[in-house]
């Protein structure tokens, strides 16, 4: 299984992996978020255990999520490879 990691706009470690037909995402030691949609899993993981961070360091969360989802899908592949 391949894994991708980075940091969120607020400095938490973000880990993404593909498990069969779902994306699995976690921030720091928080609970995993799972979804067939990478965007949904990312946003859920970013919001768990935190107040909603619509804007962090001047970055729009939706825009940040979309850009990173595109990069992750390129790196890990859409088909769960």
C-alpha positions in Angstrom: 0.0 0.0 0.0 1.3 3.4 -0.9 1.2 6.4 1.4 1.5 10.1 0.8 2.2 12.7 3.5 2.5 16.4 3.8 1.4 19.1 6.3 -1.8 21.0 6.6 -2.0 24.8 6.4 -2.1 24.9 10.2 1.0 22.6 10.6 -0.5 19.2 11.3 1.0 16.1 9.7 -1.4 14.8 7.0 -1.2 11.1 5.8 -3.2 9.8 2.9 -3.4 6.2 1.6 -5.5 4.2 -0.7 -7.3 1.2 0.8 -9.2 -0.8 -1.8 -11.9 1.6 -3.1 -11.6 4.2 -0.3 -9.2 7.0 0.5 -8.0 7.0 4.1 -6.8 10.3 5.6 -5.5 11.3 9.0 -4.1 14.4 10.6 -1.5 14.0 13.4 -2.8 11.3 15.7 -6.5 12.0 15.0 -9.0 9.4 13.8 -8.9 8.3 10.2 -11.5 9.6 7.7 -12.6 7.3 4.9 -14.4 8.1 1.7 -14.5 7.1 -2.0 -14.0 10.8 -2.6 -10.5 12.1 -1.7 -11.8 15.6 -1.3 -14.4 14.4 1.3 -11.9 12.4 3.2 -9.4 15.3 3.3 -11.9 17.8 4.5 -13.3 15.4 7.1 -9.8 14.7 8.5 -8.9 18.4 8.5 -11.9 19.3 10.5 -11.9 16.4 13.1 -10.8 17.6 16.5 -10.5 21.2 15.4 -12.7 24.2 15.0 -13.6 24.7 11.4 -10.6 26.3 9.7 -12.1 27.9 6.7 -9.1 30.2 6.3 -5.7 29.3 7.7 -2.7 31.6 7.1 -4.6 33.3 4.3 -5.2 30.0 2.5 -8.8 29.0 1.5 -9.4 25.5 2.8 -11.4 24.3 -0.2 -8.8 25.6 -2.7 -6.0 24.0 -0.7 -7.9 20.7 -0.5 -8.6 20.7 -4.3 -4.9 21.4 -5.1 -3.6 18.7 -2.8 -6.3 16.2 -3.9 -5.1 16.7 -7.5 -1.5 16.1 -6.5 -2.3 13.1 -4.4 -4.4 11.5 -7.1 -1.5 12.0 -9.6 1.0 10.5 -7.1 -1.0 7.6 -5.8 -3.2 7.0 -8.8 -7.0 7.1 -9.1 -7.4 3.3 -9.3 -6.0 2.4 -5.9 -2.7 1.4 -7.3 
